[in-house]
Amino acid sequence: MRNRELADLVADVLGPVEGRLLLEELVLGALGDRTGAAALADGVEPRDVWHALCDALGIPDSARWGTDRHRQAPPRHAGR
């Protein structure tokens, strides 16, 4: 997953404004007590940020991939 794909998913699943705010302001324990934006800046992979954000918000796997039925879900890293 690339940063652009993450941005598209955030906007599609969470809403363009609310999603961006959550990415920039919600501190996530799964990301070392950083926001998603800070984790990305520190080199964390976008898919890991996406899964951490979805896990924190209780978004089920079936709803994580937005409205594009052809979008492939990025797999989690093994052990997560």
Backbone hydrogen bonds, N-H to C=O, Kabsch-Sander energy under -0.5 kcal/mol:
donor,donor_aa,acceptor,acceptor_aa,energy
6,L,2,R,-2.2
7,A,3,N,-2.6
8,D,4,R,-2.2
9,L,5,E,-2.4
10,V,6,L,-2.9
11,A,7,A,-2.2
12,D,8,D,-2.5
13,V,9,L,-3.2
14,L,9,L,-0.6
14,L,10,V,-2.1
15,G,10,V,-0.7
15,G,11,A,-0.8
19,G,15,G,-2.1
20,R,16,P,-0.7
21,L,17,V,-2.3
22,L,18,E,-2.7
23,L,19,G,-2.3
24,E,20,R,-1.9
25,E,21,L,-2.3
26,L,22,L,-2.0
27,V,25,E,-0.6
28,L,34,R,-2.7
29,G,27,V,-0.5
31,L,28,L,-1.4
32,G,29,G,-1.8
33,D,28,L,-1.1
34,R,28,L,-1.2
36,G,26,L,-0.6
37,A,23,L,-2.5
39,A,35,T,-2.5
40,L,36,G,-2.5
41,A,37,A,-2.2
42,D,38,A,-1.6
43,G,40,L,-1.7
44,V,39,A,-2.7
48,D,45,E,-0.7
49,V,45,E,-1.8
50,W,46,P,-2.7
51,H,47,R,-2.4
52,A,48,D,-2.1
53,L,49,V,-2.5
54,C,50,W,-2.7
55,D,51,H,-2.8
56,A,52,A,-2.3
57,L,53,L,-1.7
58,G,54,C,-0.7
58,G,55,D,-0.8
59,I,54,C,-2.5
63,A,60,P,-2.0
64,R,60,P,-0.6
64,R,61,D,-1.1
66,G,63,A,-0.8
69,R,67,T,-1.0
71,R,68,D,-1.5
80,R,77,H,-1.6
